[in-house]
């Protein structure tokens, strides 16, 4: 992973609302993995104190940093954590700390 990509990820997660949104998606995805359900953005909106337009903006920023992917299912939006990006960033950070 390039330093530029890592900086983009860190910048995206530096906003507290975006970090909270990312962690909520991650939590919902883990639960949905066990239950077989999907992580609908509408479910996330209902448990956060942020308006839908603001959440939409934050989703776009997380997507631009390749932290999540979104997909339309009819009129609903499903969000998923990009595990490859998360794992790559973790590897780079652990290398940086180890030096």
mmCIF file as gemmi writes it, N, C-alpha and C atoms, coordinates in Angstrom:
data_model
loop_
_atom_site.group_PDB
_atom_site.id
_atom_site.type_symbol
_atom_site.label_atom_id
_atom_site.label_alt_id
_atom_site.label_comp_id
_atom_site.label_asym_id
_atom_site.label_entity_id
_atom_site.label_seq_id
_atom_site.pdbx_PDB_ins_code
_atom_site.Cartn_x
_atom_site.Cartn_y
_atom_site.Cartn_z
_atom_site.occupancy
_atom_site.B_iso_or_equiv
_atom_site.pdbx_formal_charge
_atom_site.auth_seq_id
_atom_site.auth_asym_id
_atom_site.pdbx_PDB_model_num
ATOM 1 N N . UNK Axp A 1 ? 0.846 -1.181 0 1 0 ? 1 A 1
ATOM 2 C CA . UNK Axp A 1 ? 0 0 0 1 0 ? 1 A 1
ATOM 3 C C . UNK Axp A 1 ? 0.887 1.238 0 1 0 ? 1 A 1
ATOM 4 N N . UNK Axp A 2 ? 0.536 2.175 -0.845 1 0 ? 2 A 1
ATOM 5 C CA . UNK Axp A 2 ? 1.289 3.421 -0.94 1 0 ? 2 A 1
ATOM 6 C C . UNK Axp A 2 ? 0.996 4.331 0.25 1 0 ? 2 A 1
ATOM 7 N N . UNK Axp A 3 ? 1.956 5.171 0.561 1 0 ? 3 A 1
ATOM 8 C CA . UNK Axp A 3 ? 1.791 6.141 1.64 1 0 ? 3 A 1
ATOM 9 C C . UNK Axp A 3 ? 0.632 7.081 1.347 1 0 ? 3 A 1
ATOM 10 N N . UNK Axp A 4 ? 0.461 7.424 0.065 1 0 ? 4 A 1
ATOM 11 C CA . UNK Axp A 4 ? -0.619 8.324 -0.336 1 0 ? 4 A 1
ATOM 12 C C . UNK Axp A 4 ? -1.992 7.717 -0.005 1 0 ? 4 A 1
ATOM 13 N N . UNK Axp A 5 ? -2.152 6.427 -0.282 1 0 ? 5 A 1
ATOM 14 C CA . UNK Axp A 5 ? -3.416 5.737 0.007 1 0 ? 5 A 1
ATOM 15 C C . UNK Axp A 5 ? -3.651 5.666 1.511 1 0 ? 5 A 1
ATOM 16 N N . UNK Axp A 6 ? -2.597 5.386 2.275 1 0 ? 6 A 1
ATOM 17 C CA . UNK Axp A 6 ? -2.72 5.326 3.729 1 0 ? 6 A 1
ATOM 18 C C . UNK Axp A 6 ? -3.118 6.686 4.29 1 0 ? 6 A 1
ATOM 19 N N . UNK Axp A 7 ? -2.549 7.759 3.758 1 0 ? 7 A 1
ATOM 20 C CA . UNK Axp A 7 ? -2.904 9.112 4.198 1 0 ? 7 A 1
ATOM 21 C C . UNK Axp A 7 ? -4.37 9.405 3.897 1 0 ? 7 A 1
ATOM 22 N N . UNK Axp A 8 ? -4.852 8.941 2.752 1 0 ? 8 A 1
ATOM 23 C CA . UNK Axp A 8 ? -6.256 9.133 2.373 1 0 ? 8 A 1
ATOM 24 C C . UNK Axp A 8 ? -7.18 8.407 3.355 1 0 ? 8 A 1
ATOM 25 N N . UNK Axp A 9 ? -6.787 7.209 3.749 1 0 ? 9 A 1
ATOM 26 C CA . UNK Axp A 9 ? -7.564 6.429 4.716 1 0 ? 9 A 1
ATOM 27 C C . UNK Axp A 9 ? -7.59 7.143 6.06 1 0 ? 9 A 1
ATOM 28 N N . UNK Axp A 10 ? -6.413 7.585 6.515 1 0 ? 10 A 1
ATOM 29 C CA . UNK Axp A 10 ? -6.329 8.27 7.805 1 0 ? 10 A 1
ATOM 30 C C . UNK Axp A 10 ? -7.138 9.563 7.805 1 0 ? 10 A 1
ATOM 31 N N . UNK Axp A 11 ? -7.1 10.277 6.694 1 0 ? 11 A 1
ATOM 32 C CA . UNK Axp A 11 ? -7.867 11.517 6.589 1 0 ? 11 A 1
ATOM 33 C C . UNK Axp A 11 ? -9.361 11.217 6.66 1 0 ? 11 A 1
ATOM 34 N N . UNK Axp A 12 ? -9.793 10.169 5.967 1 0 ? 12 A 1
ATOM 35 C CA . UNK Axp A 12 ? -11.213 9.811 5.98 1 0 ? 12 A 1
ATOM 36 C C . UNK Axp A 12 ? -11.672 9.434 7.382 1 0 ? 12 A 1
ATOM 37 N N . UNK Axp A 13 ? -10.83 8.75 8.127 1 0 ? 13 A 1
ATOM 38 C CA . UNK Axp A 13 ? -11.205 8.305 9.47 1 0 ? 13 A 1
ATOM 39 C C . UNK Axp A 13 ? -10.924 9.346 10.552 1 0 ? 13 A 1
ATOM 40 N N . UNK Axp A 14 ? -10.323 10.476 10.184 1 0 ? 14 A 1
ATOM 41 C CA . UNK Axp A 14 ? -10.012 11.505 11.18 1 0 ? 14 A 1
ATOM 42 C C . UNK Axp A 14 ? -11.25 12.283 11.619 1 0 ? 14 A 1
ATOM 43 N N . UNK Axp A 15 ? -12.305 12.234 10.834 1 0 ? 15 A 1
ATOM 44 C CA . UNK Axp A 15 ? -13.561 12.879 11.201 1 0 ? 15 A 1
ATOM 45 C C . UNK Axp A 15 ? -14.317 11.947 12.152 1 0 ? 15 A 1
ATOM 46 N N . UNK Axp A 16 ? -14.718 12.461 13.312 1 0 ? 16 A 1
ATOM 47 C CA . UNK Axp A 16 ? -15.351 11.602 14.323 1 0 ? 16 A 1
ATOM 48 C C . UNK Axp A 16 ? -16.646 10.969 13.822 1 0 ? 16 A 1
ATOM 49 N N . UNK Axp A 17 ? -17.452 11.734 13.076 1 0 ? 17 A 1
ATOM 50 C CA . UNK Axp A 17 ? -18.698 11.165 12.552 1 0 ? 17 A 1
ATOM 51 C C . UNK Axp A 17 ? -18.424 10.055 11.54 1 0 ? 17 A 1
ATOM 52 N N . UNK Axp A 18 ? -17.414 10.249 10.694 1 0 ? 18 A 1
ATOM 53 C CA . UNK Axp A 18 ? -17.062 9.219 9.709 1 0 ? 18 A 1
ATOM 54 C C . UNK Axp A 18 ? -16.514 7.977 10.395 1 0 ? 18 A 1
ATOM 55 N N . UNK Axp A 19 ? -15.682 8.183 11.407 1 0 ? 19 A 1
ATOM 56 C CA . UNK Axp A 19 ? -15.138 7.05 12.148 1 0 ? 19 A 1
ATOM 57 C C . UNK Axp A 19 ? -16.269 6.274 12.818 1 0 ? 19 A 1
ATOM 58 N N . UNK Axp A 20 ? -17.197 6.997 13.432 1 0 ? 20 A 1
ATOM 59 C CA . UNK Axp A 20 ? -18.346 6.356 14.071 1 0 ? 20 A 1
ATOM 60 C C . UNK Axp A 20 ? -19.18 5.591 13.041 1 0 ? 20 A 1
ATOM 61 N N . UNK Axp A 21 ? -19.389 6.193 11.885 1 0 ? 21 A 1
ATOM 62 C CA . UNK Axp A 21 ? -20.14 5.551 10.805 1 0 ? 21 A 1
ATOM 63 C C . UNK Axp A 21 ? -19.417 4.29 10.329 1 0 ? 21 A 1
ATOM 64 N N . UNK Axp A 22 ? -18.117 4.384 10.126 1 0 ? 22 A 1
ATOM 65 C CA . UNK Axp A 22 ? -17.318 3.238 9.688 1 0 ? 22 A 1
ATOM 66 C C . UNK Axp A 22 ? -17.411 2.095 10.703 1 0 ? 22 A 1
ATOM 67 N N . UNK Axp A 23 ? -17.257 2.422 11.981 1 0 ? 23 A 1
ATOM 68 C CA . UNK Axp A 23 ? -17.326 1.4 13.026 1 0 ? 23 A 1
ATOM 69 C C . UNK Axp A 23 ? -18.72 0.79 13.115 1 0 ? 23 A 1
ATOM 70 N N . UNK Axp A 24 ? -19.736 1.6 12.883 1 0 ? 24 A 1
ATOM 71 C CA . UNK Axp A 24 ? -21.118 1.097 12.897 1 0 ? 24 A 1
ATOM 72 C C . UNK Axp A 24 ? -21.341 0.13 11.731 1 0 ? 24 A 1
ATOM 73 N N . UNK Axp A 25 ? -20.828 0.475 10.559 1 0 ? 25 A 1
ATOM 74 C CA . UNK Axp A 25 ? -20.939 -0.424 9.397 1 0 ? 25 A 1
ATOM 75 C C . UNK Axp A 25 ? -20.209 -1.726 9.695 1 0 ? 25 A 1
ATOM 76 N N . UNK Axp A 26 ? -19.03 -1.613 10.28 1 0 ? 26 A 1
ATOM 77 C CA . UNK Axp A 26 ? -18.242 -2.81 10.612 1 0 ? 26 A 1
ATOM 78 C C . UNK Axp A 26 ? -18.998 -3.688 11.6 1 0 ? 26 A 1
ATOM 79 N N . UNK Axp A 27 ? -19.585 -3.069 12.617 1 0 ? 27 A 1
ATOM 80 C CA . UNK Axp A 27 ? -20.347 -3.814 13.621 1 0 ? 27 A 1
ATOM 81 C C . UNK Axp A 27 ? -21.559 -4.493 12.984 1 0 ? 27 A 1
ATOM 82 N N . UNK Axp A 28 ? -22.305 -3.736 12.173 1 0 ? 28 A 1
ATOM 83 C CA . UNK Axp A 28 ? -23.491 -4.3 11.508 1 0 ? 28 A 1
ATOM 84 C C . UNK Axp A 28 ? -23.094 -5.425 10.563 1 0 ? 28 A 1
ATOM 85 N N . UNK Axp A 29 ? -21.969 -5.269 9.883 1 0 ? 29 A 1
ATOM 86 C CA . UNK Axp A 29 ? -21.522 -6.301 8.949 1 0 ? 29 A 1
ATOM 87 C C . UNK Axp A 29 ? -21.168 -7.585 9.695 1 0 ? 29 A 1
ATOM 88 N N . UNK Axp A 30 ? -20.54 -7.457 10.858 1 0 ? 30 A 1
ATOM 89 C CA . UNK Axp A 30 ? -20.203 -8.64 11.655 1 0 ? 30 A 1
ATOM 90 C C . UNK Axp A 30 ? -21.463 -9.351 12.125 1 0 ? 30 A 1
ATOM 91 N N . UNK Axp A 31 ? -22.463 -8.586 12.563 1 0 ? 31 A 1
ATOM 92 C CA . UNK Axp A 31 ? -23.735 -9.166 12.992 1 0 ? 31 A 1
ATOM 93 C C . UNK Axp A 31 ? -24.449 -9.794 11.801 1 0 ? 31 A 1
ATOM 94 N N . UNK Axp A 32 ? -24.437 -9.098 10.667 1 0 ? 32 A 1
ATOM 95 C CA . UNK Axp A 32 ? -25.126 -9.606 9.481 1 0 ? 32 A 1
ATOM 96 C C . UNK Axp A 32 ? -24.464 -10.871 8.951 1 0 ? 32 A 1
ATOM 97 N N . UNK Axp A 33 ? -23.165 -11.003 9.167 1 0 ? 33 A 1
ATOM 98 C CA . UNK Axp A 33 ? -22.464 -12.224 8.749 1 0 ? 33 A 1
ATOM 99 C C . UNK Axp A 33 ? -23.008 -13.425 9.523 1 0 ? 33 A 1
ATOM 100 N N . UNK Axp A 34 ? -23.253 -13.229 10.822 1 0 ? 34 A 1
ATOM 101 C CA . UNK Axp A 34 ? -23.765 -14.304 11.672 1 0 ? 34 A 1
ATOM 102 C C . UNK Axp A 34 ? -25.224 -14.624 11.364 1 0 ? 34 A 1
ATOM 103 N N . UNK Axp A 35 ? -26.011 -13.598 11.053 1 0 ? 35 A 1
ATOM 104 C CA . UNK Axp A 35 ? -27.448 -13.799 10.844 1 0 ? 35 A 1
ATOM 105 C C . UNK Axp A 35 ? -27.822 -13.993 9.383 1 0 ? 35 A 1
ATOM 106 N N . UNK Axp A 36 ? -26.909 -13.683 8.473 1 0 ? 36 A 1
ATOM 107 C CA . UNK Axp A 36 ? -27.207 -13.807 7.048 1 0 ? 36 A 1
ATOM 108 C C . UNK Axp A 36 ? -27.911 -12.591 6.474 1 0 ? 36 A 1
ATOM 109 N N . UNK Axp A 37 ? -28.122 -11.552 7.299 1 0 ? 37 A 1
ATOM 110 C CA . UNK Axp A 37 ? -28.759 -10.323 6.833 1 0 ? 37 A 1
ATOM 111 C C . UNK Axp A 37 ? -27.698 -9.375 6.288 1 0 ? 37 A 1
ATOM 112 N N . UNK Axp A 38 ? -28.158 -8.35 5.566 1 0 ? 38 A 1
ATOM 113 C CA . UNK Axp A 38 ? -27.222 -7.381 4.996 1 0 ? 38 A 1
ATOM 114 C C . UNK Axp A 38 ? -27.23 -6.098 5.814 1 0 ? 38 A 1
ATOM 115 N N . UNK Axp A 39 ? -26.206 -5.301 5.635 1 0 ? 39 A 1
ATOM 116 C CA . UNK Axp A 39 ? -26.048 -4.044 6.36 1 0 ? 39 A 1
ATOM 117 C C . UNK Axp A 39 ? -26.667 -2.914 5.538 1 0 ? 39 A 1
ATOM 118 N N . UNK Axp A 40 ? -27.907 -2.573 5.851 1 0 ? 40 A 1
ATOM 119 C CA . UNK Axp A 40 ? -28.601 -1.508 5.134 1 0 ? 40 A 1
ATOM 120 C C . UNK Axp A 40 ? -28.262 -0.16 5.764 1 0 ? 40 A 1
ATOM 121 N N . UNK Axp A 41 ? -27.991 0.815 4.926 1 0 ? 41 A 1
ATOM 122 C CA . UNK Axp A 41 ? -27.63 2.151 5.395 1 0 ? 41 A 1
ATOM 123 C C . UNK Axp A 41 ? -28.773 2.771 6.195 1 0 ? 41 A 1
ATOM 124 N N . UNK Axp A 42 ? -30.011 2.47 5.842 1 0 ? 42 A 1
ATOM 125 C CA . UNK Axp A 42 ? -31.156 3.014 6.589 1 0 ? 42 A 1
ATOM 126 C C . UNK Axp A 42 ? -31.12 2.574 8.051 1 0 ? 42 A 1
ATOM 127 N N . UNK Axp A 43 ? -30.645 1.361 8.322 1 0 ? 43 A 1
ATOM 128 C CA . UNK Axp A 43 ? -30.524 0.895 9.706 1 0 ? 43 A 1
ATOM 129 C C . UNK Axp A 43 ? -29.462 1.692 10.458 1 0 ? 43 A 1
ATOM 130 N N . UNK Axp A 44 ? -28.417 2.062 9.763 1 0 ? 44 A 1
ATOM 131 C CA . UNK Axp A 44 ? -27.336 2.833 10.384 1 0 ? 44 A 1
ATOM 132 C C . UNK Axp A 44 ? -27.793 4.259 10.659 1 0 ? 44 A 1
ATOM 133 N N . UNK Axp A 45 ? -28.527 4.836 9.714 1 0 ? 45 A 1
ATOM 134 C CA . UNK Axp A 45 ? -29.026 6.205 9.879 1 0 ? 45 A 1
ATOM 135 C C . UNK Axp A 45 ? -29.88 6.307 11.132 1 0 ? 45 A 1
ATOM 136 N N . UNK Axp A 46 ? -30.711 5.295 11.376 1 0 ? 46 A 1
ATOM 137 C CA . UNK Axp A 46 ? -31.625 5.343 12.516 1 0 ? 46 A 1
ATOM 138 C C . UNK Axp A 46 ? -30.905 5.298 13.863 1 0 ? 46 A 1
ATOM 139 N N . UNK Axp A 47 ? -29.682 4.783 13.915 1 0 ? 47 A 1
ATOM 140 C CA . UNK Axp A 47 ? -28.988 4.701 15.204 1 0 ? 47 A 1
ATOM 141 C C . UNK Axp A 47 ? -27.926 5.789 15.382 1 0 ? 47 A 1
ATOM 142 N N . UNK Axp A 48 ? -27.826 6.713 14.427 1 0 ? 48 A 1
ATOM 143 C CA . UNK Axp A 48 ? -26.868 7.814 14.551 1 0 ? 48 A 1
ATOM 144 C C . UNK Axp A 48 ? -27.623 9.139 14.598 1 0 ? 48 A 1
ATOM 145 N N . UNK Axp A 49 ? -27.043 10.112 15.248 1 0 ? 49 A 1
ATOM 146 C CA . UNK Axp A 49 ? -27.666 11.433 15.361 1 0 ? 49 A 1
ATOM 147 C C . UNK Axp A 49 ? -27.171 12.37 14.269 1 0 ? 49 A 1
ATOM 148 N N . UNK Axp A 50 ? -27.188 11.883 13.039 1 0 ? 50 A 1
ATOM 149 C CA . UNK Axp A 50 ? -26.724 12.654 11.889 1 0 ? 50 A 1
ATOM 150 C C . UNK Axp A 50 ? -27.792 12.545 10.811 1 0 ? 50 A 1
ATOM 151 N N . UNK Axp A 51 ? -28.009 13.617 10.075 1 0 ? 51 A 1
ATOM 152 C CA . UNK Axp A 51 ? -28.993 13.608 9.003 1 0 ? 51 A 1
ATOM 153 C C . UNK Axp A 51 ? -28.557 12.749 7.827 1 0 ? 51 A 1
ATOM 154 N N . UNK Axp A 52 ? -29.519 12.305 7.053 1 0 ? 52 A 1
ATOM 155 C CA . UNK Axp A 52 ? -29.253 11.444 5.895 1 0 ? 52 A 1
ATOM 156 C C . UNK Axp A 52 ? -28.308 12.091 4.873 1 0 ? 52 A 1
ATOM 157 N N . UNK Axp A 53 ? -28.465 13.394 4.547 1 0 ? 53 A 1
ATOM 158 C CA . UNK Axp A 53 ? -27.528 13.997 3.589 1 0 ? 53 A 1
ATOM 159 C C . UNK Axp A 53 ? -26.078 13.988 4.091 1 0 ? 53 A 1
ATOM 160 N N . UNK Axp A 54 ? -25.891 14.209 5.388 1 0 ? 54 A 1
ATOM 161 C CA . UNK Axp A 54 ? -24.546 14.19 5.965 1 0 ? 54 A 1
ATOM 162 C C . UNK Axp A 54 ? -23.975 12.781 5.929 1 0 ? 54 A 1
ATOM 163 N N . UNK Axp A 55 ? -24.802 11.794 6.237 1 0 ? 55 A 1
ATOM 164 C CA . UNK Axp A 55 ? -24.348 10.403 6.171 1 0 ? 55 A 1
ATOM 165 C C . UNK Axp A 55 ? -23.973 10.048 4.744 1 0 ? 55 A 1
ATOM 166 N N . UNK Axp A 56 ? -24.752 10.519 3.792 1 0 ? 56 A 1
ATOM 167 C CA . UNK Axp A 56 ? -24.453 10.268 2.382 1 0 ? 56 A 1
ATOM 168 C C . UNK Axp A 56 ? -23.074 10.831 2.018 1 0 ? 56 A 1
ATOM 169 N N . UNK Axp A 57 ? -22.784 12.031 2.494 1 0 ? 57 A 1
ATOM 170 C CA . UNK Axp A 57 ? -21.47 12.645 2.25 1 0 ? 57 A 1
ATOM 171 C C . UNK Axp A 57 ? -20.357 11.798 2.872 1 0 ? 57 A 1
ATOM 172 N N . UNK Axp A 58 ? -20.561 11.373 4.113 1 0 ? 58 A 1
ATOM 173 C CA . UNK Axp A 58 ? -19.549 10.574 4.795 1 0 ? 58 A 1
ATOM 174 C C . UNK Axp A 58 ? -19.351 9.22 4.111 1 0 ? 58 A 1
ATOM 175 N N . UNK Axp A 59 ? -20.423 8.621 3.625 1 0 ? 59 A 1
ATOM 176 C CA . UNK Axp A 59 ? -20.311 7.357 2.886 1 0 ? 59 A 1
ATOM 177 C C . UNK Axp A 59 ? -19.458 7.543 1.637 1 0 ? 59 A 1
ATOM 178 N N . UNK Axp A 60 ? -19.662 8.675 0.963 1 0 ? 60 A 1
ATOM 179 C CA . UNK Axp A 60 ? -18.882 8.967 -0.243 1 0 ? 60 A 1
ATOM 180 C C . UNK Axp A 60 ? -17.397 9.095 0.097 1 0 ? 60 A 1
ATOM 181 N N . UNK Axp A 61 ? -17.082 9.778 1.187 1 0 ? 61 A 1
ATOM 182 C CA . UNK Axp A 61 ? -15.685 9.944 1.599 1 0 ? 61 A 1
ATOM 183 C C . UNK Axp A 61 ? -15.051 8.602 1.969 1 0 ? 61 A 1
ATOM 184 N N . UNK Axp A 62 ? -15.792 7.763 2.681 1 0 ? 62 A 1
ATOM 185 C CA . UNK Axp A 62 ? -15.285 6.439 3.042 1 0 ? 62 A 1
ATOM 186 C C . UNK Axp A 62 ? -15.085 5.576 1.803 1 0 ? 62 A 1
ATOM 187 N N . UNK Axp A 63 ? -15.989 5.715 0.857 1 0 ? 63 A 1
ATOM 188 C CA . UNK Axp A 63 ? -15.891 4.972 -0.399 1 0 ? 63 A 1
ATOM 189 C C . UNK Axp A 63 ? -14.702 5.462 -1.228 1 0 ? 63 A 1
ATOM 190 N N . UNK Axp A 64 ? -14.494 6.777 -1.276 1 0 ? 64 A 1
ATOM 191 C CA . UNK Axp A 64 ? -13.355 7.348 -2.013 1 0 ? 64 A 1
ATOM 192 C C . UNK Axp A 64 ? -12.014 6.89 -1.439 1 0 ? 64 A 1
ATOM 193 N N . UNK Axp A 65 ? -11.985 6.631 -0.14 1 0 ? 65 A 1
ATOM 194 C CA . UNK Axp A 65 ? -10.765 6.132 0.505 1 0 ? 65 A 1
ATOM 195 C C . UNK Axp A 65 ? -10.666 4.611 0.382 1 0 ? 65 A 1
ATOM 196 N N . UNK Axp A 66 ? -11.616 4.009 -0.298 1 0 ? 66 A 1
ATOM 197 C CA . UNK Axp A 66 ? -11.673 2.558 -0.528 1 0 ? 66 A 1
ATOM 198 C C . UNK Axp A 66 ? -11.849 1.769 0.767 1 0 ? 66 A 1
ATOM 199 N N . UNK Axp A 67 ? -12.439 2.412 1.782 1 0 ? 67 A 1
ATOM 200 C CA . UNK Axp A 67 ? -12.692 1.733 3.049 1 0 ? 67 A 1
ATOM 201 C C . UNK Axp A 67 ? -13.979 0.922 3.012 1 0 ? 67 A 1
ATOM 202 N N . UNK Axp A 68 ? -14.938 1.375 2.206 1 0 ? 68 A 1
ATOM 203 C CA . UNK Axp A 68 ? -16.212 0.669 2.083 1 0 ? 68 A 1
ATOM 204 C C . UNK Axp A 68 ? -16.616 0.596 0.619 1 0 ? 68 A 1
ATOM 205 N N . UNK Axp A 69 ? -17.581 -0.26 0.359 1 0 ? 69 A 1
ATOM 206 C CA . UNK Axp A 69 ? -18.241 -0.267 -0.945 1 0 ? 69 A 1
ATOM 207 C C . UNK Axp A 69 ? -19.738 -0.232 -0.671 1 0 ? 69 A 1
ATOM 208 N N . UNK Axp A 70 ? -20.469 0.369 -1.576 1 0 ? 70 A 1
ATOM 209 C CA . UNK Axp A 70 ? -21.923 0.426 -1.439 1 0 ? 70 A 1
ATOM 210 C C . UNK Axp A 70 ? -22.556 -0.152 -2.694 1 0 ? 70 A 1
ATOM 211 N N . UNK Axp A 71 ? -23.745 -0.689 -2.505 1 0 ? 71 A 1
ATOM 212 C CA . UNK Axp A 71 ? -24.455 -1.308 -3.618 1 0 ? 71 A 1
ATOM 213 C C . UNK Axp A 71 ? -25.954 -1.089 -3.427 1 0 ? 71 A 1
ATOM 214 N N . UNK Axp A 72 ? -26.626 -0.744 -4.501 1 0 ? 72 A 1
ATOM 215 C CA . UNK Axp A 72 ? -28.078 -0.565 -4.463 1 0 ? 72 A 1
ATOM 216 C C . UNK Axp A 72 ? -28.766 -1.921 -4.51 1 0 ? 72 A 1
ATOM 217 N N . UNK Axp A 73 ? -29.741 -2.111 -3.629 1 0 ? 73 A 1
ATOM 218 C CA . UNK Axp A 73 ? -30.618 -3.277 -3.654 1 0 ? 73 A 1
ATOM 219 C C . UNK Axp A 73 ? -32.04 -2.741 -3.68 1 0 ? 73 A 1
ATOM 220 N N . UNK Axp A 74 ? -32.552 -2.567 -4.889 1 0 ? 74 A 1
ATOM 221 C CA . UNK Axp A 74 ? -33.856 -1.922 -5.028 1 0 ? 74 A 1
ATOM 222 C C . UNK Axp A 74 ? -33.736 -0.477 -4.605 1 0 ? 74 A 1
ATOM 223 N N . UNK Axp A 75 ? -34.553 -0.072 -3.643 1 0 ? 75 A 1
ATOM 224 C CA . UNK Axp A 75 ? -34.478 1.313 -3.161 1 0 ? 75 A 1
ATOM 225 C C . UNK Axp A 75 ? -33.554 1.461 -1.949 1 0 ? 75 A 1
ATOM 226 N N . UNK Axp A 76 ? -32.926 0.379 -1.543 1 0 ? 76 A 1
ATOM 227 C CA . UNK Axp A 76 ? -32.052 0.401 -0.372 1 0 ? 76 A 1
ATOM 228 C C . UNK Axp A 76 ? -30.58 0.404 -0.776 1 0 ? 76 A 1
ATOM 229 N N . UNK Axp A 77 ? -29.756 0.964 0.103 1 0 ? 77 A 1
ATOM 230 C CA . UNK Axp A 77 ? -28.315 1.003 -0.102 1 0 ? 77 A 1
ATOM 231 C C . UNK Axp A 77 ? -27.664 0.083 0.928 1 0 ? 77 A 1
ATOM 232 N N . UNK Axp A 78 ? -26.828 -0.82 0.453 1 0 ? 78 A 1
ATOM 233 C CA . UNK Axp A 78 ? -26.123 -1.763 1.323 1 0 ? 78 A 1
ATOM 234 C C . UNK Axp A 78 ? -24.655 -1.346 1.368 1 0 ? 78 A 1
ATOM 235 N N . UNK Axp A 79 ? -24.094 -1.289 2.568 1 0 ? 79 A 1
ATOM 236 C CA . UNK Axp A 79 ? -22.687 -0.912 2.743 1 0 ? 79 A 1
ATOM 237 C C . UNK Axp A 79 ? -21.895 -2.111 3.245 1 0 ? 79 A 1
ATOM 238 N N . UNK Axp A 80 ? -20.661 -2.215 2.748 1 0 ? 80 A 1
ATOM 239 C CA . UNK Axp A 80 ? -19.765 -3.29 3.181 1 0 ? 80 A 1
ATOM 240 C C . UNK Axp A 80 ? -18.364 -2.732 3.402 1 0 ? 80 A 1
ATOM 241 N N . UNK Axp A 81 ? -17.702 -3.252 4.421 1 0 ? 81 A 1
ATOM 242 C CA . UNK Axp A 81 ? -16.315 -2.894 4.691 1 0 ? 81 A 1
ATOM 243 C C . UNK Axp A 81 ? -15.433 -3.56 3.642 1 0 ? 81 A 1
ATOM 244 N N . UNK Axp A 82 ? -14.46 -2.814 3.133 1 0 ? 82 A 1
ATOM 245 C CA . UNK Axp A 82 ? -13.488 -3.39 2.207 1 0 ? 82 A 1
ATOM 246 C C . UNK Axp A 82 ? -12.364 -3.997 3.047 1 0 ? 82 A 1
ATOM 247 N N . UNK Axp A 83 ? -12.439 -5.291 3.257 1 0 ? 83 A 1
ATOM 248 C CA . UNK Axp A 83 ? -11.491 -5.97 4.147 1 0 ? 83 A 1
ATOM 249 C C . UNK Axp A 83 ? -10.06 -5.918 3.618 1 0 ? 83 A 1
ATOM 250 N N . UNK Axp A 84 ? -9.891 -5.934 2.308 1 0 ? 84 A 1
ATOM 251 C CA . UNK Axp A 84 ? -8.536 -5.895 1.742 1 0 ? 84 A 1
ATOM 252 C C . UNK Axp A 84 ? -7.832 -4.588 2.104 1 0 ? 84 A 1
ATOM 253 N N . UNK Axp A 85 ? -8.563 -3.483 2.016 1 0 ? 85 A 1
ATOM 254 C CA . UNK Axp A 85 ? -7.98 -2.182 2.367 1 0 ? 85 A 1
ATOM 255 C C . UNK Axp A 85 ? -7.649 -2.131 3.85 1 0 ? 85 A 1
ATOM 256 N N . UNK Axp A 86 ? -8.563 -2.621 4.672 1 0 ? 86 A 1
ATOM 257 C CA . UNK Axp A 86 ? -8.352 -2.632 6.118 1 0 ? 86 A 1
ATOM 258 C C . UNK Axp A 86 ? -7.129 -3.472 6.485 1 0 ? 86 A 1
ATOM 259 N N . UNK Axp A 87 ? -7.01 -4.643 5.882 1 0 ? 87 A 1
ATOM 260 C CA . UNK Axp A 87 ? -5.869 -5.516 6.166 1 0 ? 87 A 1
ATOM 261 C C . UNK Axp A 87 ? -4.556 -4.899 5.682 1 0 ? 87 A 1
ATOM 262 N N . UNK Axp A 88 ? -4.572 -4.294 4.5 1 0 ? 88 A 1
ATOM 263 C CA . UNK Axp A 88 ? -3.359 -3.668 3.96 1 0 ? 88 A 1
ATOM 264 C C . UNK Axp A 88 ? -2.911 -2.505 4.842 1 0 ? 88 A 1
ATOM 265 N N . UNK Axp A 89 ? -3.863 -1.683 5.28 1 0 ? 89 A 1
ATOM 266 C CA . UNK Axp A 89 ? -3.527 -0.552 6.154 1 0 ? 89 A 1
ATOM 267 C C . UNK Axp A 89 ? -2.979 -1.055 7.488 1 0 ? 89 A 1
ATOM 268 N N . UNK Axp A 90 ? -3.566 -2.107 8.016 1 0 ? 90 A 1
ATOM 269 C CA . UNK Axp A 90 ? -3.083 -2.683 9.279 1 0 ? 90 A 1
ATOM 270 C C . UNK Axp A 90 ? -1.656 -3.192 9.144 1 0 ? 90 A 1
ATOM 271 N N . UNK Axp A 91 ? -1.365 -3.847 8.021 1 0 ? 91 A 1
ATOM 272 C CA . UNK Axp A 91 ? -0.004 -4.35 7.794 1 0 ? 91 A 1
ATOM 273 C C . UNK Axp A 91 ? 1 -3.196 7.725 1 0 ? 91 A 1
ATOM 274 N N . UNK Axp A 92 ? 0.643 -2.155 6.988 1 0 ? 92 A 1
ATOM 275 C CA . UNK Axp A 92 ? 1.547 -1.01 6.848 1 0 ? 92 A 1
ATOM 276 C C . UNK Axp A 92 ? 1.764 -0.342 8.201 1 0 ? 92 A 1
ATOM 277 N N . UNK Axp A 93 ? 0.693 -0.158 8.957 1 0 ? 93 A 1
ATOM 278 C CA . UNK Axp A 93 ? 0.826 0.487 10.265 1 0 ? 93 A 1
ATOM 279 C C . UNK Axp A 93 ? 1.664 -0.355 11.218 1 0 ? 93 A 1
ATOM 280 N N . UNK Axp A 94 ? 1.506 -1.656 11.175 1 0 ? 94 A 1
ATOM 281 C CA . UNK Axp A 94 ? 2.299 -2.502 12.07 1 0 ? 94 A 1
ATOM 282 C C . UNK Axp A 94 ? 3.773 -2.475 11.671 1 0 ? 94 A 1
ATOM 283 N N . UNK Axp A 95 ? 4.056 -2.331 10.382 1 0 ? 95 A 1
ATOM 284 C CA . UNK Axp A 95 ? 5.448 -2.207 9.936 1 0 ? 95 A 1
ATOM 285 C C . UNK Axp A 95 ? 6.045 -0.889 10.396 1 0 ? 95 A 1
ATOM 286 N N . UNK Axp A 96 ? 5.248 0.183 10.316 1 0 ? 96 A 1
ATOM 287 C CA . UNK Axp A 96 ? 5.735 1.507 10.706 1 0 ? 96 A 1
ATOM 288 C C . UNK Axp A 96 ? 6.025 1.539 12.203 1 0 ? 96 A 1
ATOM 289 N N . UNK Axp A 97 ? 5.171 0.911 13.002 1 0 ? 97 A 1
ATOM 290 C CA . UNK Axp A 97 ? 5.345 0.901 14.449 1 0 ? 97 A 1
ATOM 291 C C . UNK Axp A 97 ? 6.547 0.051 14.831 1 0 ? 97 A 1
ATOM 292 N N . UNK Axp A 98 ? 6.758 -1.035 14.105 1 0 ? 98 A 1
ATOM 293 C CA . UNK Axp A 98 ? 7.842 -1.958 14.421 1 0 ? 98 A 1
ATOM 294 C C . UNK Axp A 98 ? 9.23 -1.405 14.165 1 0 ? 98 A 1
ATOM 295 N N . UNK Axp A 99 ? 9.35 -0.374 13.35 1 0 ? 99 A 1
ATOM 296 C CA . UNK Axp A 99 ? 10.68 0.159 12.997 1 0 ? 99 A 1
ATOM 297 C C . UNK Axp A 99 ? 11.281 0.968 14.103 1 0 ? 99 A 1
